[in-house]
Structures are given as structure tokens and as C-alpha cells.
Amino acid sequence: MAATLCAKLLPKQGWLPLTQSVRHGSKAVTRHRKPVHFLKQKLLAVTQYIPPTRVIPPGAFPSDSSRAPTKESDLVLLMRKDLQKVFQDCRMLAVVQNNASNAEDMLLLKNRLHKHNIFIKFFPNQVVRSFLQDGIYSNMTPLFFGPTVLIVCKEPKVKEMLKTLRSSPQMTLMGACIDNTLLSPQGVLSYSKLPSVSVIQGELVSGLTMLTSHTASMLQQHPAHLSALLQQYVKQQSPDGAAEDAPPKAEEAT
């Protein structure tokens, strides 16, 4: 009917619209979902399908026991052996971080340290950590981080090492192990200010000698004083001694 009405109103130009939609009134919105009843929610939760865990066939992956341990190379074993010998023979082991030091500066530092019988050892951090993790020096493991070198000496020549490192600002001291004692950089500096062993031994000997002489003098003083008192008493008790001790009588006046 609407199409017929439009055909009567419009002039005849040889075409007419095929269809025309006319909206009559409003329709209800059906896009909103209705809330599910709580009993239905419980029922859905209880009856939800839970798939079983997938069972891996026993032969799909090799077991941990069948995996062969990785064998260390001969070079790593040789470096670990050298490192063990260094820790056994040297009383001072200092860890120094190398901050962009070139070959010329490193060679100059080696020559300066060699004058004091102090040597520089190069070991990879991975080898050092694997050696330290199961030994008594395991607390030194955090020091080996980044490019590091090991300064070793058979005697604790801390003053000479610190004096030489001052001329190389690119070398930073991280810590040291001196006489099986782990020290921080501040602890190494405090250790260098201690007197030498010979000076301490001389002070100890002088102190012991002074105490011995003082004790001997005290032991000799009391018997000598006692003997002097006894001699004085004997003299006073004897008649000759009393006569000698008595003051001379004044001459009678003529």
C-alpha cells in the first residue's frame, strides 16, 4: 500500500522503488542478557568438564639419570689445578677489577709488582667460581664479577701492593684473603697500617724482659731489707752495739 501511495504522489519517470520499509512504533531491546539464576550457576560449576592431565609416555623423554654429565675439558682441569696450587702456596690473594686497562698499563703494573715478588694471575671467572663454591674460600665467590685479576704473593706485602695500585687508577681493589681471613678494601687498608712482625716481636721481648727484671728486683728487695733490719736489731741487742749507738757523753767540767 505504501508503494502504491508513493507511485501516485511521484511523477512518472519510468521507475518506481521496489520496496520501502516503514517503521511503526518501537521494538523492545533484546541485546541484554538475562542474569542466570544462582542455582543454575552452581549446577554449571559442578557439572563443568575438567579434562584429565595428559600422560607422557615413559619413553618420550630421557630420564635425568640417563643424562651423562658434561665432562670438563683438559684446559679447565689444568687451570683448576694451578688455581689450587696458588691458594695453597700464597698467603695474600687480592681480587682486583680491571676497568678498561690496556696492555701497556697492565705490563707496567706487572713489572712494578714483580719488584716486590708480587704476581698477577689471570683465571676465568667461571673456573674460579667452580673451584671456590665447594671449598673453604666460598665467601670470595661474589668478588669475581666482571673482568677481574688475581694478585698473589707468598708473604702478606699489603703496603707494597697498595702503593703500586695507587699509580694505576683503572685497577680497583675488591677485597683480599690474607692468612685465610677475608678482608674488605677498608680492612686491607687497616691491615697495611699495622706494624711488621719483627717490630711486634721486639716489643713483646722487651716487655717480657722488663717484667722479668722488675719481678727479680722486687724479689731481691724484700730479703735485703729484712736482712738489714735483722742486722740492726742484732747490733742494738749486743752491748758493744749499744755502746757504739749511744751518743758520746759530754766531758765533765773541771
Secondary structure, 3 states (H helix, E strand, C coil): CHHHHHHHHCCCCCCCCCCCCCCCCCCCCCCCCCCCCHHHHHHHHHCCCCCCCCCCCCCCCCCCCCCCCCCCCHHHHHHHHHHHHHHHHCCEEEEEEECCCCHHHHHHHHHHHHCCCCEEECCCHHHHHHHHCCCCCHHHHHHCCCCEEEEEECCCCHHHHHHHHHCCCCEEEEEEEECCEEECHHHHHHHHCCCCHHHHHHHHHHHHHHHHHHHHHHHHHHHHHHHHHHHHHHHHHCHHHHHHHCCCCCCCCC
